[in-house]
């Protein structure tokens, strides 16, 4: 059973995972999980927003471009191997849900799915997106993280609900 919670009640847990093994972003039909290590959360436009970054070369990019909603899933520590698979293998090549033995559930308030093994999942609706601008990005960041000039798309997801197992 899932209990609705406030996003900022789990923000420390969320950021600890981002700084460690990562968390999963789930989007598309069929749903595809991708490990993310970069995200932000805060208030923009009077809304709780989670931003996620996706490079255009990733399979998840085409999925994000075809949907309005996505989920962010925080998994317990025993899923490190699955997080590794979801961050290093492409959904074009394998079914990550099957490879990781995940169970999908329909989101409670969004047109998306989440991983039922997640201890926390956050449901989001895309309200804005933009590519990082190489002209205004700090040159050291661009050199370190974008030597191929494959700049991320930044998706702003309005938080529709956060839930804990």
C-alpha positions in Angstrom: 0.0 0.0 0.0 1.3 3.5 -0.9 0.9 6.4 1.5 0.8 9.9 0.0 3.6 12.1 1.5 5.0 15.5 1.1 7.8 15.7 -1.4 10.1 17.6 0.9 9.7 15.0 3.6 11.8 12.7 1.5 14.1 15.3 -0.1 17.2 14.3 2.0 16.7 10.6 1.0 16.3 11.7 -2.6 19.5 13.8 -2.7 21.5 11.2 -0.8 20.6 8.7 -3.5 21.5 11.2 -6.3 24.9 11.6 -4.7 25.3 7.8 -4.4 24.0 5.1 -6.6 21.3 7.2 -8.3 17.6 6.9 -8.7 15.3 5.8 -11.5 13.4 8.0 -13.9 10.6 6.0 -15.6 8.9 7.1 -18.8 7.3 5.9 -22.0 5.1 3.2 -23.3 6.3 0.6 -22.8 7.9 2.1 -19.6 11.7 2.2 -19.5 13.7 3.0 -16.4 16.9 5.0 -16.6 19.2 5.7 -13.7 19.8 9.4 -13.1 22.4 11.0 -10.9 21.5 14.6 -11.7 18.2 16.2 -10.7 16.9 19.1 -8.7 13.8 19.8 -6.7 12.3 23.1 -5.6 9.5 25.6 -6.1 9.2 27.3 -9.5 6.0 29.0 -10.9 4.3 28.4 -7.5 4.6 24.6 -8.0 6.8 21.9 -6.6 9.1 20.9 -9.5 11.6 18.2 -10.1 14.0 18.7 -13.0 15.7 15.8 -14.7 18.3 15.9 -17.4 18.4 13.6 -20.4 20.9 13.5 -23.2 19.4 13.2 -26.7 21.4 10.0 -27.4 19.6 8.2 -24.7 16.6 6.0 -25.4 14.7 7.8 -22.6 15.0 11.1 -24.6 12.7 9.8 -27.3 10.4 8.4 -24.6 10.3 11.7 -22.7 9.5 13.6 -26.0 6.5 11.4 -26.5 4.9 11.7 -23.0 3.5 14.3 -20.7 4.1 12.4 -17.4 6.9 10.4 -15.8 7.9 9.1 -12.5 11.0 9.2 -10.3 11.7 6.1 -8.2 13.9 5.8 -5.1 15.0 2.2 -4.6 16.3 0.5 -1.5 20.0 -0.2 -1.3 19.6 -3.9 -2.4 18.8 -2.7 -5.9 22.3 -1.3 -6.7 22.9 -4.0 -9.4 19.6 -3.0 -11.0 20.4 0.7 -10.9 23.7 -0.2 -12.6 21.9 -2.1 -15.3 19.4 0.8 -15.9 22.3 3.3 -16.1 24.6 1.4 -18.4 22.3 -0.6 -20.7 19.9 0.9 -23.3 16.2 0.2 -23.4 16.7 -0.1 -27.1 18.7 -3.3 -26.6 17.1 -4.9 -23.5 13.9 -4.8 -21.6 15.2 -3.4 -18.3 12.0 -4.2 -16.4 12.5 -7.9 -17.2 16.3 -7.8 -16.8 15.9 -6.3 -13.3 12.9 -8.4 -12.4 10.9 -5.2 -11.6 7.2 -4.9 -11.2 5.4 -2.0 -12.9 2.4 -0.2 -11.4 0.3 2.5 -12.9 0.8 5.9 -11.2 -2.0 7.0 -8.9 -2.3 10.5 -10.3 -0.2 10.6 -13.5 -0.4 8.9 -16.9 2.8 7.0 -16.3 4.2 4.0 -14.4 6.5 3.5 -11.4 8.6 0.6 -10.2 6.7 -1.1 -7.4 9.9 -2.1 -5.6 10.6 1.6 -5.0 10.5 2.8 -1.4 9.4 6.2 -2.7 8.0 7.3 -6.0 7.3 10.8 -7.3 4.8 11.4 -10.1 5.5 14.3 -12.4 4.0 16.2 -15.4 6.3 18.0 -17.8 5.5 21.7 -17.7 8.6 23.0 -19.5 11.7 21.7 -21.2 14.8 23.3 -22.8 18.3 22.3 -24.0 21.2 23.5 -22.0 22.6 26.5 -23.8 26.3 26.0 -24.6 26.8 29.8 -25.0 25.8 30.5 -21.5 27.0 27.4 -19.7 30.2 27.8 -17.7 33.1 26.8 -19.9 34.7 24.5 -17.3 31.4 22.6 -16.9 31.0 22.4 -20.7 34.5 21.1 -21.1 34.2 18.5 -18.3 30.7 17.1 -18.9 30.1 17.8 -22.6 33.3 17.1 -24.6 31.1 15.7 -27.3 28.8 18.7 -27.1 25.8 16.4 -26.4 24.0 18.8 -24.1 21.1 17.6 -22.0 17.5 18.4 -22.4 16.2 19.7 -19.0 12.7 18.6 -18.2 10.7 20.4 -15.5 8.2 18.1 -13.9 5.4 19.4 -11.8 5.1 17.1 -8.8 1.6 15.6 -8.9 2.1 13.4 -5.9 4.8 11.7 -3.8 4.2 8.3 -2.3 6.0 6.0 0.2 5.6 2.3 0.5 
